[in-house]
Structure formats: C-alpha cells, structure tokens
Amino acid sequence: MDGRQIVSTASNRGPLAYLLKLGEFIKFSHTLFALPFALASMLVAFEKKLGPATPPEWRTLLLILLAMAGARTAAMAFNRIVDRKFDAANPRTAMRHLPQRQLSLFSAWLLVVLGAGALVVAAWFLNPLCFWLSPVAIFIILFYSFTKRFTDYSHFFLGVALGISPIGAWIAVTGSLHVAPILLGAAVTLWVAGFDMIYAIQDEKFDREHGLHSMAVRFGSYGALTLARILHGFTVALLLVFGLVAGRRGPFWSGLAVIVVMLSIEHIIASWRSLKWVNVAFFRVNAMVSSVLFIAIAADVYLPKRLFTWF
C-alpha cells in the first residue's frame, strides 16, 4: 500500500479522526512550550511600537500564529521521519505512528512540506526581514533532528530551535532586532536544553546501546540533572535581565517568582528519577512555565500602571 492509499484509508474513517491523528503525530499539544514565549515577545514588541496597552494588530498576530504552527509541524514531522527506526527499536516509543504504520511516510513528508511552506508564506506577508530569515529558521528547526547522532549537546540545538521563536515574533512586529528578544530567546534556549536533559534520562540505556548522544549518556542521570539545574538557574537570571531591559513591572516580577517555584518543583520531581514523574516534570510543569510568563507579560502590558506603582 503506497502513501496515498494510506492517506485515503485514514480519511475514510472520518476527516476529524484523521486530523486528530495528525495532531497526535506532531504533538500539537506541545506547542504550549514555545508559543507563549513568542506571544509574550510579540506583546512587548507591540508595546514598544504602538505604545502601552495597545491591542495587537490582528493581521500580524494571525501571521505569527501561522508561522509558529507551520514551524512546529515541520519540525516535529521531520523529527519523527528521521528517528523512525530508533523509535521502532525503543520500547518507550515503539507505539508511535510511523513505527506502527498508523500514518504513512508520505503523510509525514507532506506535513513537513506544508509546515515549512506555511512558515515561508507567513514570513512573506509579515515583512522582508522575516522572509529572508525564514530559510535560516527552517534549517535550524530541522537540523536539530540529526544532532543526537553526533553530539552530546543536542539539547542545546533543540533549545535554539525553540529559542528563536521570541526573536522571530519581535522581528515580525517591528521588522528589526533588539536586545530584549535576544535575552528572552537565550532564556528559552537554556530552559529547553535543561528540561530536555531531564527528558533524555528516560532513554539513557537505549541511547548508550545504540550509539546516540545525550548528557545522560555522557555524565549519567545525576550529572544530567545537575547540569539541568545549572541551566535553569541561568534561565532565571536571563529572564531577570530581560525584565530590566524591557522595563517590566510588578506582574512580570510576580510571574518570574512563580516560575522559580515551578522550576524548583520540576527538579524535585525529576530527582525521584521515576519515568512516570519525569513525564510529569517534562509536560505539565514546563507547559505551565511558558504559560505563566505569557500571562505575566500580558498583565504587565495591559493592566493600568497605577495599579503597580508600589513595584
């Protein structure tokens, strides 16, 4: 059965079921990790461009969402394609869509092409700088998938792949660059690298046996957890500097305090080294970290300044 037949078979079971399967395949729910940071950067950029408490331009917002969705779709589908043989051999991932032939390779490649195309089209309609940088963004988000094969620092490549999102959102709004989104992007990079080191502990034995690289393989689970704590400490420091440079007020600092608590909880959970709890630390806590930052910045931008004169 070729790719088109598999697509047709899945579609015959119902378009909604097929769309849900595609969403599961690309882990659409994981968009919560990077999207709130991009939207937070966008709000600060609009504040700088249009003034305090100014609603975002809906056209720009929708194009940023399209670009983010396209990039996320292309990156995840490509990762599933290049890792499909390892996924099939790993008991933890053997039930994924490609190893189980729940989706065809044709469908996966189609998602890569459509996702990358959506990013480029959105960038074209945003501004020239976004458009010319879109191939660079595509290269970064796709290249990460190969890094586990040759470097222990693959976690940082994943961090960069997500860390460019607030920088891209800022450029989408202003058409230029600023130190504030670079600081926020650096914070995202270290945050992602840290929690990916925690996540990789699950596959330490498998990766070592199959010649794959990670900090858990190089330093063991204890070393990986220690390095993740250090990276998350620097994440907090970068967010603090970002807040100062971007002129943030009380809501942001309150949100940062909550983030410090959540990161501490994440590392307490991860220290138990239970695979079940590693998943809790990875999915739930980290989704909350990015969401809290977005809510804090949205409140900072749109709530009246007189409410926070004591900060």
Beta strands, then each sheet from edge to edge (+ up, - down):
end
